[in-house]
C-alpha cells in the first residue's frame, strides 16, 4: 500500500514538474521574443531619426499642394523643410497655450495665403503670456508679401493633456489645424502647419525656431530588461531542477 502511494505521489510530482517545465519554457521564449522585438524597434527608431534628420537638413521645398493632401502622413512628411510665399491674414491669429524653455505663454498661429492659392497655418513662434493682448499682437504683424521657411508639422487634433480645445471660448491647448481653420473661417487650409524657423520677427516677438525634435529611444534598456528576466527565469529553473534531483536522490537512498 505504501509503495502504491509512493508511486502515485511520484507520478503526480513528475506531472507537476513537466507542467512547470512547459510553462517555464514558454515564459522564457516569450521574454526572449520581447527582447528581440525591442531590438528591432530600436533599429527602426534609429532609421526614423536618421530620416527625420535628413528632412530637416534638406533644401527647403514648396509645401505640399492640395492634390497631395490626402496622402500626407506623419511617417513620410513630418519635419519636412519647406518654404512658402504669400501674405498673412493678420487679425485672424490664434493663440495656442504653450510651455517652452523660455516660459509659459502661447504659440501664435497665423493663416498664410500662399501664392498657390491655398492657406496654411504658420506657427510664427512663441510669445510670453504677458504679451498676448491684441495691441501687442497687432504690433508684431507683418504686412505684404512674406516668405516663410520652416518645418512641416502634423495637426494636433483634440487638445492637450487632459484639456480639450474650446473654440467658442477661444481656448486652445493644441494646434488643431482643422478646428482652428474652421473657427477662423479660412479655407482651403492645408492639413498641416509650418513651424517657422529662427528668422527674427519685428521687435523680437514672436520667438520662432523653437521646434523640439525628440524621439524616445529606450529600446535597448527594455531589451536588456526582457533578456535579463529570461535569463533570471532560466537560472531559477536550473536551481529548482537541481533541488528536485537532490530531493529524489535523498528519497531513493531512504
C-alpha positions in Angstrom: 0.0 0.0 0.0 2.8 2.3 0.9 4.6 1.5 -2.3 1.5 2.3 -4.4 1.0 5.6 -2.5 4.7 6.5 -3.1 4.4 5.7 -6.8 1.2 7.8 -7.2 2.9 10.7 -5.4 5.9 10.3 -7.6 3.8 10.3 -10.7 2.0 13.5 -9.6 5.2 15.2 -8.8 6.6 14.2 -12.2 3.5 15.5 -14.0 3.7 18.8 -12.0 7.3 19.1 -12.9 6.5 18.6 -16.6 3.8 21.2 -16.5 6.1 23.7 -14.7 8.8 23.0 -17.2 6.5 23.7 -20.2 5.2 26.9 -18.6 8.8 28.0 -17.8 9.9 27.3 -21.3 7.0 29.2 -22.8 7.8 32.1 -20.5 11.5 32.0 -21.4 10.8 32.1 -25.1 8.1 34.9 -24.6 10.5 37.1 -22.7 13.3 36.5 -25.2 10.9 37.4 -28.0 10.0 40.6 -26.3 13.7 41.4 -26.0 14.3 40.7 -29.7 11.3 42.8 -30.6 12.7 45.8 -28.7 16.0 45.4 -30.6 14.0 45.5 -33.8 12.1 48.6 -32.6 15.5 50.2 -31.8 16.8 49.6 -35.3 13.5 51.1 -36.7 13.7 54.1 -34.4 17.3 54.9 -35.4 16.3 54.7 -39.1 13.4 57.1 -38.4 15.7 59.5 -36.5 18.2 59.5 -39.4 15.4 60.0 -41.9 13.9 63.0 -40.0 17.4 64.5 -39.6 17.8 64.3 -43.4 14.5 66.0 -43.9 15.3 68.8 -41.5 18.7 69.4 -43.2 17.3 69.2 -46.8 17.0 72.2 -49.1 13.6 73.9 -48.5 10.9 72.8 -50.9 7.3 74.1 -51.5 4.7 72.9 -49.1 2.5 70.0 -50.4 -0.3 71.4 -52.6 -4.0 70.3 -52.2 -3.5 67.4 -54.7 -1.1 65.7 -52.2 -3.0 66.4 -49.0 -4.8 63.0 -48.9 -1.5 61.2 -49.0 0.3 63.2 -46.3 1.4 61.2 -43.3 3.5 61.7 -40.2 5.9 58.9 -41.1 6.6 60.3 -44.5 6.2 64.1 -44.2 6.6 65.3 -40.6 9.5 67.8 -40.3 10.0 68.3 -44.0 11.9 71.5 -44.6 9.5 73.8 -46.6 9.3 77.3 -47.9 6.1 79.2 -48.7 5.4 82.5 -50.2 2.3 84.6 -49.8 0.7 87.0 -47.3 -0.6 86.7 -43.7 -4.2 87.1 -42.8 -3.4 89.4 -39.9 -6.1 89.7 -37.4 -7.0 86.0 -37.6 -4.3 84.8 -35.4 -5.0 82.0 -32.9 -3.1 81.8 -29.6 -2.4 78.2 -28.5 -1.2 77.6 -25.0 2.4 76.5 -24.8 5.2 75.8 -22.3 8.7 76.2 -23.7 12.2 76.6 -22.4 11.6 80.3 -22.4 8.5 80.4 -20.3 4.7 79.7 -20.3 2.8 81.5 -23.0 1.3 81.0 -26.4 2.1 79.9 -29.9 1.0 82.5 -32.5 -0.8 80.6 -35.3 -1.4 82.8 -38.3 -3.0 81.8 -41.6 -0.8 82.4 -44.7 -2.4 82.6 -48.1 0.1 81.1 -50.4 0.9 82.1 -54.0 -0.5 78.7 -55.0 -4.0 79.8 -53.7 -4.4 77.6 -50.6 -4.0 78.6 -47.0 -1.6 77.1 -44.5 -1.3 77.9 -40.8 2.0 79.2 -39.7 3.3 78.9 -36.2 5.1 82.2 -36.2 6.6 81.5 -32.8 6.2 81.9 -29.0 5.1 84.9 -27.0 5.1 85.1 -23.2 1.7 85.2 -21.5 2.1 89.0 -20.7 2.4 89.8 -24.4 -0.8 88.3 -25.6 -3.1 91.3 -25.7 -4.4 92.5 -29.1 -2.3 95.7 -29.1 0.9 93.7 -28.7 -0.2 91.2 -31.4 -1.0 94.0 -33.8 2.5 95.5 -33.3 4.0 92.1 -34.3 2.1 91.6 -37.5 3.9 91.5 -40.9 2.2 93.1 -43.8 2.5 92.4 -47.5 4.4 89.6 -49.3 6.3 87.3 -47.0 8.4 84.2 -47.3 8.2 81.6 -44.5 10.8 78.9 -44.1 10.3 76.2 -41.6 9.3 72.6 -40.8 6.1 70.9 -41.8 4.3 69.7 -38.7 1.2 67.4 -38.4 -2.0 68.7 -36.9 -2.7 68.1 -33.2 -6.4 67.3 -33.1 -8.5 67.4 -29.9 -6.5 69.3 -27.4 -3.7 68.9 -24.9 -3.2 66.5 -21.9 -6.5 66.3 -20.0 -7.6 69.6 -21.7 -10.0 69.9 -24.7 -9.9 72.8 -27.1 -12.8 75.2 -26.6 -13.0 77.1 -29.9 -16.2 79.0 -28.9 -14.4 80.3 -25.8 -11.1 81.0 -27.6 -9.2 78.5 -25.5 -6.7 76.3 -27.5 -4.4 73.7 -26.0 -3.2 72.1 -29.2 -2.5 73.1 -32.7 -5.6 71.5 -34.2 -5.4 72.7 -37.9 -8.9 71.8 -39.0 -10.6 73.2 -35.9 -8.6 76.5 -36.0 -9.3 76.9 -39.7 -13.0 76.4 -39.1 -13.0 78.8 -36.2 -11.2 81.5 -38.2 -13.2 80.9 -41.4 -10.2 80.2 -43.7 -10.2 77.6 -46.5 -9.0 75.6 -48.2 -6.5 75.1 -45.5 -3.6 72.5 -45.5 -4.0 69.6 -43.1 -0.6 70.5 -41.6 1.0 73.6 -40.3 4.5 75.2 -40.6 6.8 75.8 -37.7 8.7 79.0 -38.7 12.5 78.8 -38.4 14.6 81.2 -36.3 14.4 84.2 -38.6 13.8 87.1 -36.2 10.4 88.8 -36.1 9.8 92.5 -35.7 10.7 93.6 -32.2 11.9 90.1 -31.4 8.5 88.6 -30.9 7.1 86.0 -31.6 10.2 83.9 -30.9 10.5 81.4 -33.7 12.7 78.4 -34.3 11.7 76.6 -31.1 10.8 73.3 -32.7 11.8 70.4 -30.5 12.5 67.2 -32.3 12.8 64.4 -29.8 12.2 60.7 -30.1 12.2 58.4 -27.1 14.9 55.8 -27.5 14.7 53.4 -24.5 14.5 50.3 -26.6 18.0 49.0 -25.6 17.1 49.3 -21.9 13.8 47.5 -22.5 15.6 44.7 -24.5 18.1 44.2 -21.7 15.3 44.1 -19.2 13.4 41.4 -21.1 16.6 39.3 -21.7 17.6 39.7 -18.1 14.2 38.4 -16.9 14.5 35.5 -19.3 18.0 34.6 -18.0 16.8 35.0 -14.4 13.9 32.6 -15.1 16.3 30.1 -16.7 18.7 30.3 -13.7 15.8 29.8 -11.3 14.7 26.8 -13.2 18.2 25.3 -13.0 18.3 25.8 -9.3 14.8 24.2 -8.8 15.8 21.3 -11.1 19.0 20.7 -9.1 17.0 20.8 -5.8 14.4 18.4 -7.2 17.2 16.0 -8.3 18.8 16.1 -4.9 15.5 15.5 -3.2 14.8 12.4 -5.3 18.2 11.0 -4.6 17.7 11.5 -0.9 14.3 9.9 -1.1 15.7 6.9 -3.1 18.5 6.5 -0.6 16.0 6.4 2.2 
